[in-house]
Amino acid sequence: MRAVLQSHYGSVDDLSVGEIDRPEPADDEVLIRVRAASVHPDVWHVVAGQPAVLRLMGSGARRPRQQVPGTDVAGVVESVGLAVTRFKPGDEVFGETIRGVQWRNGGAYAEFATAPEAGLAHKPPNVTFEEASAVPTAGLIALNNLPQRWVPAGSRVLVNGAGGGVGAIAVQLAKAYGAEVTGVEHPSKLDLVRSLGADRVIDYTAEDFTRRGEPWDVVFDVPGNHPFREVRRVLAPGGRYLLIGHDAFGAGGHHWLGGIPLQLGLMARSAVNPQLRGPSFASPDKHELMGTLTHLMETGALRVVVDRTFPLDQAPEALHHLMSGQAVGRVVIRP
């Protein structure tokens, strides 16, 4: 099969396309004929090998253990392992190809990919393969970090970075929960944020939301481009701050540890500040979360805007387009 290949950590321009053996599914895995695979920041992190600590978190110390990048797929089931019960050949599916929350390549940028049954769901018929492929990683991050129990109906939620992959889903989750949502974004993406249901938008090039002088019950912060001491000015009493911490493709984090020190610092402060969340050592239930995302797409409460698709041999161009920040919607690769 044809696949994008990564032999070492470094520039996205070093990726190539070649012929490799088709993977074989393990007993609990599904072999998928890939119809679409999304491009997202975690892919860049593993291609670049930054922050360096990710190499010890499943990716591979000197070079990637898995030579094919990508983690999010949508396609058609080709075959299933002996222990698989929820899928059969011919089913249309979408999901993550990696297990747990490991930071590593997942083999998605290829004509065929394997994925654990637990990380997959049936693709809703009202969603295209391209749209479905853009949901898994961003959707799991958003849903795991913004559960409904933290957003009672009528809450005022601000999403900083509302036009990106995670932020766009967070906006729609908050609206589905019955919240009033404000989205903060670059002016080029404000129409997108409005179209996703935001009640109000803030152009961050013209206004600093931390100086707006009004309180929000939840601040869902994707870029983490304001220190917490500034954000807390606009948190309502009993409000909650949720940091995702996108480091702008290496520009905003520590070379070795990325945003981990900041996250750990906020977790430590949560012992004395209830506006911050404490540490959690429970692994997310992908099967349950994927089911929730599927239901939201089926009902129209969650939709994905695709900015542009690229063929397999233009994977470097797809990553550059993502890194440019100019995409208004998601970036997708098609084999």
Secondary structure, DSSP 4 states (H G I P E B T S, - for coil): -EEEE--SSS-GGG-EEEE-PPP---TTEEEEEEEEEEE-HHHHHHHHT-SGGGGGTTT-SSS-SS-S---EEEEEEEEE-TT--S--TT-EEEEESSSTT--S--S-SBSEEEEEGGGEEEPPTTS-HHHHHTSHHHHHHHHHHS-GGGS-TT-EEEEETTTSHHHHHHHHHHHHTT-EEEEEE-GGGHHHHHHTT-SEEEETTT--GGGS---EEEEEESS--S-HHHHGGGEEEEEEEEE----TTTTSSBTTTBTHHHHHHHHHHTTT-TTB-----PPP-HHHHHHHHHHHHHTTSS---EEEEEEGGGHHHHHHHHHHT--SSEEEEE-
